[in-house]
Amino acid sequence: MADDPKVPSEIPAIQEYVDAWIKRRGDYWSPLSQYARLAEEVGELGRELNFQFGDKPRAAKDAAGSIADELGDVLFIVILLANYLGIDLASALTATLKKYEGRAQS
C-alpha cells in the first residue's frame, strides 16, 4: 500500500521509558493481573464519559474525574501489557491501521 500510515517512532521510545520506569519501582504484574487492571481503568473511563456526555449526572458522592487522566491510565496499562508480552506497539498499530484500511476498501 503506497499510503501506509507512518506510526511515529516515539512509540518505541515511550515503551522503553515505561519499561525503565516500572523496573525502578518493582516489576511487571502477570498478564492476567494487568488485563484485570486494564478492565478496571476502561470502566473508570466509561464512567467519566457517562458523567460528562451521557445521561447519568455526577452525584455529590462521586469525585470529579478527568477523561484525560483515565485515558492516560488506560494507555499506561496497555504499554505495560505490551512490554511484558514483547509486543512492539508501533508495529501493532501499523498492522491495525492496514487492517482497517482494507475493511474500508471492501
C-alpha positions in Angstrom: 0.0 0.0 0.0 1.5 3.3 -1.1 -0.3 5.3 1.6 0.7 3.2 4.6 0.3 5.2 7.8 3.6 6.0 9.4 3.3 5.4 13.1 5.6 7.9 14.9 8.9 6.4 16.1 8.2 7.8 19.5 6.1 4.8 20.4 9.1 2.6 20.9 10.8 5.3 23.0 7.7 5.5 25.1 7.7 1.7 25.6 11.3 1.9 26.7 10.7 4.7 29.1 7.8 3.0 30.7 9.8 -0.3 31.0 12.6 1.6 32.8 10.1 3.4 35.0 8.3 0.2 36.1 11.6 -1.7 36.7 12.7 1.2 39.0 9.6 0.7 41.1 9.4 -3.1 41.2 8.4 -5.3 38.3 5.6 -6.2 35.9 2.5 -7.9 37.1 1.3 -11.0 35.3 -0.6 -10.5 32.1 -3.9 -11.6 33.6 -3.4 -9.1 36.5 -2.6 -6.4 34.0 -5.7 -7.3 32.0 -7.9 -7.1 35.1 -6.4 -3.6 35.8 -7.0 -2.6 32.2 -10.6 -3.6 32.5 -10.9 -1.6 35.7 -9.3 1.5 34.1 -11.6 1.2 31.0 -14.5 1.1 33.3 -13.4 4.3 35.0 -13.0 5.9 31.6 -16.5 4.8 30.7 -17.9 6.1 34.0 -16.3 9.5 33.4 -17.5 9.6 29.8 -21.0 8.8 31.0 -20.8 11.7 33.6 -19.7 14.2 31.0 -21.6 13.1 27.9 -24.2 10.6 29.0 -27.4 10.7 30.8 -26.0 9.9 34.3 -25.4 13.0 36.4 -22.5 13.1 38.7 -23.7 12.6 42.3 -22.3 14.6 45.2 -20.5 11.4 46.4 -18.8 11.0 43.0 -15.3 12.5 42.9 -14.7 14.7 39.9 -12.6 12.9 37.3 -10.8 13.7 34.1 -11.2 11.9 30.8 -7.5 12.7 30.0 -6.5 11.1 33.3 -8.5 8.0 32.6 -7.1 7.7 29.1 -3.6 8.1 30.5 -4.3 5.2 32.9 -5.6 3.0 30.1 -2.6 3.8 27.9 -0.2 3.1 30.7 -1.6 -0.3 31.3 -1.7 -1.1 27.6 2.0 -0.2 27.4 2.8 -2.3 30.4 1.0 -5.3 28.9 2.6 -4.9 25.5 6.1 -4.6 27.1 5.5 -7.7 29.2 4.4 -9.7 26.2 7.2 -8.3 23.9 4.8 -6.5 21.6 6.1 -3.6 19.6 3.1 -1.2 19.7 4.2 0.8 16.7 4.1 -2.4 14.6 0.9 -3.5 16.1 -0.7 -0.1 15.4 0.5 -0.1 11.8 -0.9 -3.6 11.3 -4.2 -2.5 12.8 -4.4 0.6 10.5 -3.7 -1.6 7.5 -6.5 -4.0 8.6 -9.0 -1.1 9.0 -7.9 0.4 5.7 -8.5 -2.9 4.0 -12.0 -3.2 5.5 -12.9 0.3 4.4 -12.0 -0.6 0.8 -14.1 -3.7 0.8 
